[in-house]
Amino acid sequence: MNMRRILSIGLMVAVFLGPGAIVGSTQENPADIQVIVNMVQLNVAVTDNKGNYITGLRPEDFVVSEDGIMQKVATFGEGTEPTRRLIEAIPENKALAPPANSQLAMPGTASTSVLNSLLSGSNVFILFDTSNYMYRGFVFAQDAIADFVRSLENADKIAFYSYSRDLSRSSTLTKDRSQVLHSVRSTVAGDDAALYNSLLLTVKDAAQYQGRKVIVVFSNGPDNSSVVPPEDVAELAQSTGTVIYMISTRAAQLEPVSTAVFERMTAATGGKAYFAKNWREEKQAFASIHDDLGHLYSLSYYPHANPNRGWRQISVKLVGERKSYHIRTRNGYRPLPARFSAESRPMESAPPGAE
C-alpha cells in the first residue's frame, strides 16, 4: 500500500470518527456493531430523449429494487412540493435483518422519528475554488454563484464553503441569503488546490442532515494537493445520499483526467458535470442546476432483509409506456457501521454554528 493511499485512509477515518471516537466493538462482543434501521432516500431525475423533464409522475410509476430485491416506496415528492408519506413506518426490529453480530446502518437515510419532517427544499452546499487557478475570472465566478444563491427556493438552506489547500466553512447552513452572499463576496484567491480533500469534508458535513443533500462545486482547475482519491469521495457521497454537481471551466476541461473524474463522480451520485467556456456559460450552468433541483423526484424505501454487507446496487425503473424515459439517480450505496452513519445525531442537531 503506497503512502498516498495510507494518508487517504487516515483522513477518511478521521472524517468519519472525529476526535475521541472509539472504533470497533461493544464490550459484550468485539464483533458487535450497533444498528440503526432507517429508510434509503433517493433523488431521481426523469427526462425524455430530448432532455426535457417529465413531470406529474406518481409513486406507482416507479419500480425500485436493491440487489434485485423489490422495494416499496415509503415517501414521495416531486420538485419543491412537500414529501408525503405513503406507508406507515416499519418497526425497527422488522425493517432489516443483516447477519448476526454485524448490524449496519443505512447511510443517506431518514429515521422513522423524523419521517413527518421531510419537507420541501434542499440543503445546498456550495464549494468554491479559491486556489491560484482562480486568478483569472474570479469576480465573474463570484457573480455567477451570487445569482445562483438568489435563485434558490425560499425553503432551501444554503452553506457556502471555499477551498484552496484547506477548506474554509465561510457560511454554515442557513436560510439567510445575505449571510451567504457576504461570504461569497469576501473570498480571495491563492494557494494550491486540494479539491478532493475539501469535497470529502463537505460530503461529511452534508451527511449530518436529513432530506435532500446537494453539493455544487465550482472548480477552475485540477487537484494538485489532495491525499484523498476521488473514488473515495464518490463512494461516500453515494453512500450518504449526497448529490454532487460540478461546474468547471475550460482550463479544467483541457486536463483529460479531471474531465473524466468530474463526469464519473457526478454521474455516480445522480448529479451532472458542466464545463463552461466563459462567464455566460457559468451562469447557464448554475441556472441548469437550479432547474434540475426543481424537477427531482424524492423517493424513499425501507430496505427489506438483505445479507449483503458490501456494495448494494440500487435500480430505479419506470413502468408501462414510461419505460423509454431516462432516469438519473445514485446507483447504490455501501452500508456503513452505525457509528459512522449520519443517523448518529438527530435531525434537529447540526454542526456547530449551523442554523
Secondary structure, 3 states (H helix, E strand, C coil): CCHHHHHHHHHHHHHHHCCCCCCCCCCCCCCCCCCCCCEEEEEEEEECCCCCECCCCCHHHEEEEECCEEECEEEEEECCCCCEECCCCCCHHHHCCCCCCCCCECCCEECHHHHHHCCCCEEEEEEEECCHHHCCCHHHHHHHHHHHHHHCCCCCEEEEEEECCCEEEEEEEECCHHHHHHHHHCCCCCCCCCHHHHHHHHHHHHCCCCCEEEEEEEECCCCCCCCCCHHHHHHHHHHCCEEEEEEEEHHHHCCHHHHHHHHHHHHHHCCCEEEECCHHHHHHHHHHHHHHHCCCEEEEECCCCCCCCCCEEEEEEECHHHHHCEEECCCEECCECHHHCHHHCCCCCCCCCCC
